[in-house]
Amino acid sequence: MNADQTTQFLTQSIWFMRTRIPDAQVVQMVLPLAREIVHSGQTLLPLGVIADIAILAFGNANQVAKQAFPVIPQVENSLFREYEDYVLGKFYLDRSFERAVDAMRRFKQEERPRGFAYLMQQFCERAKITGMECVPGTLRTISDIPAAEFLQRGWDSLSNDGVVPEIPEQYRSLHLACRRMADLLAPEDIVALEHRTALADLGQYVAHRQIVQATQRFLERLPKQMVKPLHGRQEVPSKVFDEDAYPVGGFTSISTKGSIESLLHSQLAYMEKDEAMRPDMFDIKFVRDELYYYSRDENQFLRRHRSYIFVLHPELVESRRKDPQSPFQRIVLLLGFLNATVRQLADWLGNDALKFYFVFPLSQGENALALEAELIQMVCRELAEQNLVEIVPLRIHLSKFVENISEKSMCHLIGCSVQTELHADVEDVVETDLLLAGPVPTIHSGIRRLEITPTDPEDEPFAQWQSLLLKLLQVLV
């Protein structure tokens, strides 16, 4: 389209919105969003669609137009009914869109257009629809038109020149796309908005997205029920704190033994208010152990402290490479592997007091894996907020750090490297080495120096990673 056709497309399409009647306020809201979408390299959907989605995201979604929508010449009412039912209705009810909107509302005001442009890009990619190619300079020129004049131009064009054919076509394609879609956004799209990587530079955004995708693929293939621990592991909690053992179960019977808190309220009827009548029947029954108490099931619940320490050796910078048959770089697969491990253990061992440490030994005072540490911080943000995950730049000797943790909890040390094995040699701490010298890691566990290998070495690399994950979880649970 040339500049005149682009102007006609934009000014007409604003009148197709259906969340409210277009006015100057809508124009002032939608044009900056359209400019951000175009600057991000996307095609442009009709402004009516962008305005409707923006109002659902940032405005009053329950606002109802006080007047009837104007009748647009040469456009069938069925087009708008389908749009309201299948497109706007989908956005109203879609859970992924709701989570994305909640994330964007925490953005600063100046960051929202960029977040909205990201949302529109991911939606269009999933829906497999394209809009109109628009030159940024043309859109800047259109933005200089006063809002009232912008609206009047669009209505005059609709009345005199007829509807631009591309507008109804795009509405129909949008309607068909929404009917066949399950969720408007993918899980990794929502995570990118929640973790704000959608606003980050391209490299960080792509790495974060791939880690989330790898994690999802790992978790999808794991069993729902906890796996049986590896045969031969005999680990018992030797350090139990008073607050970690407490009775469980309800009152199961009535007994003549118990604490005053468990006394049946009916026994208070034996008390006399008059001091002259003491000792009363209550005192006599108390001395004879004839008062009745609720009896509790005296099972004890033991809350074990478990700590998992993942040590990422600086030489893992060599793993920032992609093998031909692997879907992601080695380091991305490793971070997704560890993220899936943490989340699955947190799910299976939710009754224990868990703590996961990601330790980055410093080399000459610097963290060679600073980018990876930042990515882990982002993908585990909600677990860190729950005090389950902690990122540790290690400035002291590893053995001293592990020894301090093992004094208060059961401890498992997992070293991640290319060739270097861990030798912390701390008593009662099980060590496991994950060596990433090739497309698929090799794992050696301190339990009888067990070597963990894939179920089928002939599988593709990702399937071998998945097989190793399941076996590693048997060691860690």
Residue pairs with C-beta under 8 A, 6 or more apart in sequence:
1 9
1 132
1 133
1 134
3 135
3 138
3 141
5 164
6 132
6 134
6 135
6 138
6 139
6 142
7 138
7 142
7 153
8 157
8 161
8 164
9 46
9 132
9 164
9 166
9 167
10 34
10 44
10 47
10 134
10 139
10 142
10 154
11 142
11 150
11 151
11 153
11 154
11 157
12 154
12 157
12 158
12 163
12 164
12 167
13 46
13 47
13 48
13 49
13 154
13 164
13 167
14 22
14 26
14 27
14 30
14 47
14 48
14 51
14 150
14 151
14 154
15 22
15 48
15 70
15 72
15 151
15 154
15 155
15 158
16 46
16 48
16 49
16 72
16 75
16 80
16 83
16 167
16 171
17 26
17 47
17 48
17 49
17 51
17 52
18 48
18 52
18 69
18 80
18 83
18 84
18 88
19 51
19 52
19 55
19 56
19 59
19 61
19 63
19 88
20 26
20 55
20 63
20 64
20 65
21 65
21 67
21 69
21 70
22 48
22 51
22 151
23 147
23 151
24 147
24 148
24 151
25 147
26 51
26 55
27 147
27 150
27 151
28 147
29 51
29 54
29 59
30 47
30 50
30 51
30 54
31 139
31 142
31 143
32 113
32 143
33 50
33 54
33 113
33 116
33 117
34 44
34 47
34 50
34 134
34 139
35 113
35 136
35 139
35 140
35 143
36 113
36 114
36 116
36 117
37 44
37 50
37 116
37 117
37 120
37 121
38 44
38 134
38 135
38 136
38 139
39 117
39 136
40 114
40 117
40 118
40 121
42 117
42 120
42 121
42 124
42 131
43 124
43 130
43 131
43 132
43 133
43 134
44 50
44 131
44 132
44 133
44 134
44 139
45 120
45 124
45 129
45 131
45 132
45 170
45 174
46 131
46 167
46 170
46 171
49 87
49 170
49 171
49 174
50 120
52 88
52 91
53 91
53 120
54 116
55 61
55 63
56 88
56 91
56 92
56 97
56 101
57 101
57 104
57 116
57 119
58 101
58 104
58 105
58 112
58 116
61 92
69 80
70 155
72 158
72 163
73 158
73 159
73 162
73 163
74 162
74 163
75 163
75 168
79 168
79 171
79 172
82 171
82 172
82 175
83 171
83 174
83 175
86 175
86 178
86 179
87 174
87 175
87 178
90 178
90 181
90 184
91 97
91 184
94 183
94 184
94 185
95 183
96 183
96 184
96 185
96 186
96 187
96 189
96 190
97 184
97 185
99 190
99 194
100 119
100 185
100 189
100 190
100 193
103 115
103 190
103 193
103 194
104 112
104 115
104 116
104 119
104 193
107 115
107 196
107 199
111 199
114 198
114 199
115 193
115 198
115 199
118 189
118 192
118 193
118 198
118 199
119 185
119 189
119 193
122 185
122 186
122 189
123 184
123 185
124 130
124 131
126 181
126 183
126 184
126 185
126 186
127 174
127 177
127 178
127 181
127 184
128 177
129 170
129 173
129 174
129 177
131 170
132 166
132 170
142 150
145 153
178 184
187 212
187 216
188 209
188 212
188 213
188 216
191 197
191 208
191 212
191 379
192 198
192 205
192 208
192 209
192 212
194 381
195 208
195 378
195 379
195 381
196 378
197 204
197 205
197 208
197 209
197 378
198 205
200 208
204 371
204 374
204 375
207 332
207 371
207 375
208 375
208 378
208 379
210 328
210 329
210 332
210 336
211 332
211 335
211 336
211 339
211 375
211 379
212 336
212 379
213 328
213 336
214 327
214 328
214 332
214 333
214 335
214 336
214 337
214 339
214 340
215 336
215 339
215 340
215 343
215 379
217 336
217 462
217 466
218 336
218 337
218 340
218 465
218 466
218 469
219 340
219 343
219 344
221 466
222 340
222 344
222 469
222 470
222 473
223 470
226 348
226 349
226 477
227 470
227 473
227 474
227 477
228 474
229 474
229 475
229 477
230 445
230 447
230 450
230 471
230 474
230 475
232 447
232 448
233 430
233 447
233 475
235 410
235 430
237 302
237 304
237 305
237 410
238 428
239 305
239 407
239 408
239 409
240 302
241 305
244 302
244 303
244 304
244 305
244 353
245 300
245 301
245 302
245 303
246 300
246 301
246 303
247 296
247 297
247 298
247 299
247 300
247 301
248 297
248 299
248 300
248 301
249 296
249 297
249 298
249 299
250 296
250 297
251 262
251 294
251 295
251 296
251 297
252 295
252 296
252 297
253 294
253 295
254 264
254 292
254 293
254 294
254 295
255 292
255 293
255 294
255 295
256 289
256 290
256 291
256 292
256 293
257 289
257 293
257 295
258 293
258 294
258 295
259 293
262 293
262 294
262 295
262 296
263 291
263 292
263 293
263 294
264 291
264 292
264 293
264 294
266 292
267 282
267 285
267 291
267 292
268 282
270 280
270 281
270 282
270 285
271 280
271 281
271 282
272 278
272 280
272 281
272 282
282 291
284 290
285 291
303 351
303 352
303 353
304 352
304 353
304 409
304 410
305 352
305 353
305 355
305 408
305 409
305 410
306 349
306 352
306 353
306 354
306 355
306 409
306 410
306 411
306 412
307 354
307 355
307 356
307 357
307 405
307 406
307 409
307 410
307 411
307 412
308 342
308 345
308 354
308 355
308 356
308 357
308 411
308 412
308 414
308 476
309 357
309 359
309 401
309 402
309 405
309 411
309 412
309 413
309 414
310 338
310 356
310 357
310 358
310 359
310 414
310 416
311 359
311 361
311 394
311 398
311 413
311 414
311 415
311 416
311 422
312 358
312 359
312 360
312 369
312 372
312 373
312 416
312 417
313 361
313 415
313 416
313 417
313 418
313 420
314 360
314 361
314 363
314 367
314 368
314 369
315 417
315 418
315 419
315 420
316 331
316 334
316 369
316 372
316 416
316 417
316 418
316 436
317 368
317 369
318 418
319 329
319 330
319 331
319 334
319 418
319 436
320 329
320 330
320 331
321 329
321 330
322 328
322 329
322 330
323 330
323 439
323 461
325 439
325 460
325 461
326 333
326 439
326 461
326 462
327 333
327 462
328 336
330 436
330 439
331 372
333 462
333 465
334 416
334 434
334 436
334 441
335 372
335 375
335 376
335 379
337 465
337 468
337 469
338 358
338 376
338 416
339 376
339 379
339 380
340 469
341 469
341 472
341 473
341 476
342 356
342 380
342 383
342 388
342 389
343 383
344 473
345 354
345 356
345 473
345 476
345 477
346 354
346 356
346 383
346 388
348 473
348 477
349 477
353 409
354 388
355 387
355 388
355 390
355 405
355 409
356 380
356 383
356 388
356 389
356 390
357 389
357 390
357 392
357 405
358 373
358 376
358 380
358 389
358 390
358 391
358 392
359 392
359 394
359 398
359 401
360 367
360 369
360 370
360 372
360 373
360 391
360 392
360 393
360 394
361 394
361 398
362 393
362 394
362 395
367 373
367 393
373 391
373 393
376 389
376 391
377 384
377 391
380 389
383 389
384 390
384 391
392 401
394 401
398 422
398 424
399 424
399 425
399 426
402 411
402 413
402 424
402 426
402 429
403 426
405 411
406 426
406 427
406 428
406 429
410 428
411 426
411 428
411 429
411 430
412 429
412 430
412 432
412 475
412 476
413 422
413 424
413 426
413 429
413 430
413 431
413 432
414 431
414 432
414 433
414 434
414 476
415 421
415 422
415 431
415 432
415 433
415 434
416 434
416 436
417 433
417 434
417 435
417 436
418 435
418 436
418 437
419 435
419 437
421 433
421 435
421 444
422 431
422 433
423 431
424 431
430 445
430 446
430 447
430 475
431 445
431 446
432 443
432 444
432 445
432 446
432 472
432 475
432 476
433 443
433 444
433 445
434 441
434 442
434 443
434 472
435 441
435 442
435 443
435 444
439 461
440 454
440 461
440 464
440 465
440 468
441 465
441 468
442 451
442 452
442 453
443 451
443 452
443 453
443 468
443 471
443 472
444 450
444 451
444 452
445 451
445 452
445 475
447 475
450 475
452 468
452 471
452 472
452 475
453 468
454 463
454 464
454 467
454 468
455 467
456 463
456 464
456 467
457 464
459 467
